[in-house]
């Protein structure tokens, strides 16, 4: 049985309580963003979260209210996936990414397919420690298991939401190093009074700190590498209207640390953004949150409003937040927004990949970049949320203090802390702040308390989706790029997924490939129908193909494809290079995915 998602209908009676409630929320969204540049896509996302997938009739109403051509609104809604489809949306959605797969998601999906339950594949919901994850009507992330999936098959679909477990908060755990997490565990940590009591706004409540000193502290501490530091200095030297984009989208599946910070300590996000904007001389700041993180978006938006009323930022402020215009934006989960130029054109209300090539410099990771002709022509710096939230502590305590939080403060890779999203088949998955220079073994065995049910680790994935699978020997490497580069991996977005013999590596590689195939550009040699994406998927589904032919398909994608294709190639390529025994078991029917093995 399919229930229709709610929609905004002009024919509803004005005195309907439901319509009044919905109408007020609609008006609040439209009023809050009225006249604001870079708000169109965010408005459509907010309305789609409120009303469900948007019908063409709803978009016609919005066209009149917003003064935008309806053709443009329909094109945006269709391109970004919130136009109401002609066919009903399945009630059940399943996360199909590596973190959930390694915690039993492959078995859940097998049961759902076996019972012929309709479902849609969802991208990462940012709740990897609860995995595997299901969503009812694209709602909150709910934990599911193979046993619960079998129960769904016997129940009335209207009862499915009750049969799934209630939503739980993302788990975070204290460690001996706390910079970004210093206020995270305080009672009422999301409230302004608590944030001020814990000194979150200390650098904003007095006179504005010296900009040159802040940049020097950033460089000396090791918080920004050489490449990212060069971008900060280039942006700081630019003139005129300048815009800072704080990227809290968590676009690479496998992480929940940014969701956690925005939900539990939104004032730290605001304070860090103000300090970053002050150091860079930016007059505007947009904090970008992805669509699934509704609570995070509300918390950040509320924190911005509270800080403005308290005179900590905006026209009434005297310190680092003086005259800063800061806003939050809710954006779709589109992997290519990790490319700074793609994020800029999305905020401008353009269709994906519509702006074409432009001047964009990159360093410090996938989500950091300086676009000289950026948002509405202004110089724009895109910076990740993790670096920004550490600025208040850095400004208050200095570069030497921050560097000493790492295990090797004399070396750049060993200074300070890193935020870790620890997932997979472990007893205590969650989000941690760990000392830079710590070993992966310590993270898995001490923080994660080792594998569940007496299993053993057969592979690791560091950096989230699009990263190579590493053999268990990688446990003795340190969690930094210098050590991991020798194994063909990088820290990336800070995800670490532990995989046991409970999971089929071929099944996980296919999930990775499907994710990036959907996120690809659709036009390069790898993305076109009949291209390497399809060829590699066919060969993974028939692993008896010669290993060399599988490697050739992966290498072709890595060499000729768009960035999504290059990322998709890494898991499959590593599977063939480092896991010959897993492939042999798979071929002999001894893999966990084999019907014979399950029997």
Protein Blocks (a to p, Z undefined) as FASTA:
>chain_A
ZZddddddfklcfklmklmmmmmmmmmmmmmmgoiahklmmmmmmmmmmnopadfklmmm
mmmmnopafklmmmmmmmnopaccfbdcdfbdcdfbfklmmnopmmmmmmmmmnopacdd
dddehiaklpccddeehiacddddfklmmmmmmpcfklmmmmpccdddddddddfbdfkl
mmmmpghklpmklmmmnommmmmmmccddfklmmmmmmmnomacfklmmmmmmmmmpgcj
ddddddfkomaghiaklmmmmmmmmmlmmmmmmmmmmmnopabdcddddfklmmlmmmmm
mmmmmmmmnopgcjkbmblmgoiacddddddddfklmpmklmmmmmnopaehklopaddd
dehijkbccdfblgehiacddddfklmmmmmmmmmnojklmmmmpmblmbmklgcjdddd
dedjdfbgcdddddehiafklmmmmmnnpaehhiacfbdcehiehiacddfklmmpccdf
klmmmnopafklopacdddfkbcfklmmmmmmmmmmmmmnolamklpghiaklmmmmmmm
mmmbcfklmmmmmmmmmmmmcfklmmmmmmmmmmmmmmmmlmmmmmnopafklmklmZZ
